[in-house]
Amino acid sequence: MKNILFLGLVLSLILSCNSNKKNEDATTSVKDEMAFTSIGKEIIADDAVSADRMAVHYADMKVGDTIASKMTGKVDEVCQSKGCWMKLDLENGEQVMVKFKDYGFFMPKDIAGKEVIINGIAYVNEMSVEEQKHYAEDAGESAEAIAAITKPKKTYSFEADGVLLKQ
């Protein structure tokens, strides 16, 4: 009888821990009277660099450079396959490709035009032709546009561990 009670207690403890983890993935917070949905690692809005200021940092970086950063920006595109990446407008004609640390979370597919705050690592890399074509397919580009991709390109990238999505 004691073993059954002990087993029941252990199971209920495990189940309660699992339900708390799910609630950590998407929570709503209020900062300066603005509501955000938190996705991934919980972050705060304080000290985020604007997109135009981040563009200045990216312009000074070389392929392989990285910096820890938190930035705010407007979503231009989201992966329409499963929300596994997004592109943010840097307000200078450039975009930053945002991926999510260890594919630990995904973004809603319908957030183009919304404001976000991202936290993580900003870096510059050279994207291969194959990778560019893969992302073009995810974005729903035409076969002609995908076929036109023929050479690697320097890209501004960001690996986010947490995102705040403005409501």
N, C-alpha and C positions, 0 to 999 in steps of 0.2 A: 504494500500500500504506500509506504514511504517513497519507494522508487517511482511509482506512478505520479505522485504529487510533485516530486522533484523534477521529473521529466516534463510535466505540464508547466511548471514554473520556468524552466529553461527555455522551452518552446515559446512561451508568451514573451519572454525577455528578448529572444532573437527576433520575433516578429515585430515587436515594438521598435527595435533598432532599425530594421529595414524600412518601416514606414517613415521614420524620421529622415532617412537619407533621401527618399523621394521628395520630401518637402523642401530639402535644401537646394535641389536643382533649380527650382523656379519659385522665387518669392518676390513679393512686392514691398518696396520701401519708399519712404518719402524723404526728399532732400530739397530744401528751398521751395516747398510747395509743389514740387514736380514728382510724379509717381513713376517709378521704374520697375520693370520686371528683371530680376537677377537670374542670369543663366550661367551655369558653370560655377566656378569658384566665386564665393560672395565677395564683392568689392564695393567700395564707396566712390561717390562721384568726385570727391575732393581731389584737387591737384591735377585734373585732366588737362592735357595740352590741346589746344584747338587744332583742327585739321590744317589750317593754313600755316600755323606755327610748326606742326609736324612735317609739313612739306619742306620747310627750310632745313630741318634736321636731316631728312632723307637726301636732299640735294648735296649735303656735305659728306654723305656716306659712300663708301666703295663696296663693291661686291665682297661679301664675307663679313662686313661690319655688322655688329649688333648693339642695341641699347635697350635696357629695361625702360618701359614707358607705359603711360596711360594716356589715351587720347579720346577725343570726342569727334564724331563725324556723322555725315549723312550716308545712309546705305544706298548705293547705286544698284547693285545686283546681289542676288542670293542664288546659290545652287538650287536649281529646280528639281534635281533628282532626290535629295534628302536634306538639304540645308547644311551641308558639310563645309561650306565656305561662303564668304561674302566679300564684296568689293565696296570700299568707302571712297567717297570723293575727297580729294585733298585740296580742292578749291583753287587749283592752279592748272587744271587740265589733266592732271595725273590722278591715278587711283592707287589705293593700297589693297593688296590681296590679303584677306584675313582668313587664316585657318585656325582650327581649335585644337588645343594641346591634347595629344594622344587620342584624337577623335572622341574626347570625353563628353561632348555635348554637341547639339546641332541647333541651328536657328530656324524660326518659322520661315516658310518660303514666301510669305506675303508682306515682307517688311521694307521693300524698296521705298525710298523716300523718308523713312523714319530715322530719328536720331538715336545714336548708340554711344556708349562709353565703353572702350575696350581696354583691358589691362593685360600686359604680357611683354613680349620681346619683339621689337621692331628690327628688321634686318633687310639687307639688299642681297638679291641673288640673281642668277641667270637662269631663266626658265627654258627648258628644252622644248623643241618643236612638239614632241609627243605629249608633254605635260600641257602645253598651250592648247593643243587639239582636244585633249581630255576635258579641260575646263570649258572650252568652247562648246563641246557636246553637252556638258552639264547645264550650260546656260541656254541651250536650245538654239544655237546658231545654225544657219543654213549649211548645207553640204559645200556650197561654193565658198562661204566664208572660212570654213574649216580647211578646205583644200588650199586656200590662199596663205595659210601659215606655213612658212618655209624656212625660217631661221630663228635661232634662240634670241631671247630679248631680256634685257635688264629689267627687273621688276622690284617694286617696293612691296615688302611683305611684312606680315605681322602674325605671330603665334599667340593667340589670346588664351588665357586661362580663365578669364571671367568677362562677362558682358552685362552691361546694364542697358535695357531696351526701354526707351522713353514711351510712356503710355499715350 
